[in-house]
């Protein structure tokens, strides 16, 4: 499992794999407070489906951070 703050993942939409593409890497998406908000192995789906739903809540909770 790879953990990264959501702002560090902006622009990343590919899947991470190991073992010549046989093992998908789970990504733990963290809020600016380093708390997990989502675990996924498909970032493109996360940005398309989940991020719009949680963006407003996160931007209210962490107003000083960049939200694209």
C-alpha positions as CSV (number, residue, x, y, z in Angstrom):
1,X,0.0,0.0,0.0
2,X,1.2,3.5,-0.9
3,X,0.0,6.5,1.2
4,X,0.1,10.0,-0.2
5,X,-1.7,13.3,0.5
6,X,-4.4,14.1,-2.0
7,X,-2.5,17.3,-3.2
8,X,0.5,15.1,-4.0
9,X,-1.6,13.0,-6.3
10,X,-3.0,15.8,-8.5
11,X,-2.4,14.9,-12.1
12,X,-1.8,11.2,-11.4
13,X,-4.4,9.0,-12.9
14,X,-2.6,5.8,-13.9
15,X,-2.6,2.5,-12.1
16,X,0.4,1.5,-10.1
17,X,1.4,-2.2,-10.5
18,X,4.2,-4.5,-9.4
19,X,5.5,-7.8,-10.8
20,X,5.2,-6.8,-14.5
21,X,1.7,-5.5,-14.1
22,X,0.3,-8.5,-12.2
23,X,-0.2,-6.9,-8.7
24,X,-2.1,-3.7,-8.3
25,X,-0.8,-1.3,-5.7
26,X,-3.5,0.1,-3.3
27,X,-3.2,3.8,-2.8
28,X,-4.3,5.3,0.5
29,X,-5.4,8.9,-0.3
30,X,-4.8,11.1,2.7
31,X,-6.4,14.4,3.7
32,X,-4.0,17.3,4.5
33,X,-4.1,16.2,8.2
34,X,-2.6,12.8,7.1
35,X,-5.9,11.0,7.9
36,X,-7.0,8.4,5.3
37,X,-10.1,9.5,3.2
38,X,-10.1,6.8,0.5
39,X,-8.3,3.5,-0.4
40,X,-8.2,2.7,-4.1
41,X,-6.3,0.9,-6.8
42,X,-7.8,3.0,-9.6
43,X,-7.0,6.7,-9.4
44,X,-8.7,7.6,-12.6
45,X,-12.0,6.3,-11.2
46,X,-11.3,8.1,-7.9
47,X,-10.8,11.4,-9.6
48,X,-13.9,10.9,-11.8
49,X,-16.4,9.5,-9.3
50,X,-15.3,10.0,-5.7
51,X,-13.3,13.2,-5.6
52,X,-16.2,15.5,-6.7
53,X,-18.3,14.1,-3.8
54,X,-15.7,14.7,-1.1
55,X,-14.0,17.9,-2.5
56,X,-16.6,20.4,-1.0
57,X,-16.3,18.8,2.5
58,X,-12.5,18.8,2.4
59,X,-12.3,22.3,1.1
60,X,-14.5,23.5,3.9
61,X,-12.5,21.6,6.5
62,X,-9.1,22.6,5.1
63,X,-9.6,26.0,3.5
64,X,-5.9,26.9,3.3
65,X,-5.0,24.1,1.0
66,X,-5.2,23.9,-2.8
67,X,-8.2,22.2,-4.2
68,X,-8.4,21.6,-8.0
